[in-house]
Amino acid sequence: MIDMTNFPKAKVIWYQGKFHDWSELTLHSMTHALHYGTSVFEGIRAYPTAKGPAVFRLPEHVDRFLVSASVIKMQTPYPKEQIAAAILDTVRANGLESCYIRPLFFYSYGNLGLVPKASPVELVIAAWEWGAYHGDGAAAGLSVYLLPWRRLHHSQIDMRAKLGGAYVQSSICGLEARDKGCDEAVFLNIEGRIAEGPGENIFTVKDGILKTNARSESILEGITRTSVLEIAADLGYKTAVGPITKNDFLAADEAFFTGTAVEVVPITRLIDGSEGATPKPVAIGTGRAGEVCGRIRETYLDIVRGRNSRYEKWLTYVPK
Ligand SMILES: Cc1ncc(COP(=O)(O)O)c(C=O)c1O
């Protein structure tokens, strides 16, 4: 039996059209993607609602998944509708009310030249219960390490895609932030402005205006980010999309992360490692979770749980 500590409640995994027992699915060690990161993935969440579990923004996630696959020139063996149906089936087959869902296309076993010319594209979909990404205390605020490493630039890699191999930078820098005693990392872009977290977008709040940046700042334009821009405007906040300088970030009244995994969490402290000096922690705003982030977070968590009819359009219920 394999260790299930970090995959609670996962029972079966969808692989190439069939369910397999979670602990029994195996792949060959010469799988192309294992060596070169030639895979693309999605991170999706389902939440419990009064009408049963619902997946948040499923069509948008599947669309992005297929864009990612096209960036790495995959001939994907399944159309959009079949992928969406398989995702819903995976949640249902595991009997999950609330879960994280991970679809992954990858170049599989066939050859090990860098060009995966004899490696077929395969699809796997997993789902398991995953609570607060940064732990239950995250709502009180996270500390971040502003990295000395700059985010991969949009002129180097297509920022629309969630490419497995590109995430090695997120993994290394996430470890580095924790080595520095922080909860999470933040990247500057090559231009020296704020980019994003390893798996999160960033918002600032200044004088009541919520601001986030765009793909031209070398970020993934997250689905949560886009949702939060709409939610904030509906709540009556002014919003802006544009570059965020380091000084803007340091002088913000509030800052917060958004992302499927992290949801909406405040950033309250920062260690600036970007200048190479021995850094000291500084507070963002008051150094405590802010009111605007709190309101957005609460509204978001209500929406995903089907408690706000205005946004029911964003939910796909898992068929019984
Ligand atoms: C690098 C990066 N930025 C931002 C995000 C947030 O995107 P989303 O809100 O679509 O989950 C993610 C997570 O997918 C990510 O990996």
The ligand as a Tripos MOL2 file, in Angstrom:
@<TRIPOS>MOLECULE
LIG
   16    16     1     0     0
SMALL
NO_CHARGES

@<TRIPOS>ATOM
      1 C1          2.2100   30.3290  -11.8200 C.3       1 LIG1
      2 C2          0.7900   30.4730  -11.4520 C.ar      1 LIG1
      3 N1          0.2680   31.7030  -11.3780 N.ar      1 LIG1
      4 C3         -1.0300   31.8800  -11.0390 C.ar      1 LIG1
      5 C4         -1.8610   30.8110  -10.7470 C.ar      1 LIG1
      6 C5         -3.2780   31.0210  -10.4010 C.3       1 LIG1
      7 O1         -4.0980   30.5200  -11.4350 O.3       1 LIG1
      8 P1         -5.5700   30.0030  -11.1810 P.3       1 LIG1
      9 O2         -6.2790   31.1020  -10.4810 O.co2     1 LIG1
     10 O3         -6.1010   29.7630  -12.5560 O.co2     1 LIG1
     11 O4         -5.4730   28.7780  -10.3760 O.co2     1 LIG1
     12 C6         -1.3380   29.5140  -10.8140 C.ar      1 LIG1
     13 C7         -2.1760   28.3440  -10.5190 C.2       1 LIG1
     14 O5         -2.6690   27.7040  -11.4250 O.2       1 LIG1
     15 C8          0.0150   29.3390  -11.1960 C.ar      1 LIG1
     16 O6          0.5330   28.1140  -11.2610 O.3       1 LIG1
@<TRIPOS>BOND
     1     1     2 1
     2     2     3 ar
     3     2    15 ar
     4     3     4 ar
     5     4     5 ar
     6     5     6 1
     7     5    12 ar
     8     6     7 1
     9     7     8 1
    10     8     9 2
    11     8    10 1
    12     8    11 1
    13    12    13 1
    14    12    15 ar
    15    13    14 2
    16    15    16 1
@<TRIPOS>SUBSTRUCTURE
     1 LIG1         1 GROUP 0 **** ****
